[in-house]
C-alpha cells in the first residue's frame, strides 16, 4: 500500500521549463520559480531566489 503524499507526487512529476524553473544565463544554474516552490509546499531553507515563504530557514516539510 502506497502512502505517497501530494507533495511527493508533485516532486516526482516532470519539471516544465519556463513554468517550474529557468536557467540563469549568467551562472548556468537551474533556478526554481515561485510557482514551483509554492506547489512544493514548504521552505527548504536553501535561500531560493524566488522563495514565496519569506526569510525562513526551515529544514523541510512540516517545519
Secondary structure, 3 states (H helix, E strand, C coil): CCCCCHHHHHHHCCCCECCCEEECCCCCCEEECHHHHHHHCCCCCCCCCCCCCCCCCCCCCCC
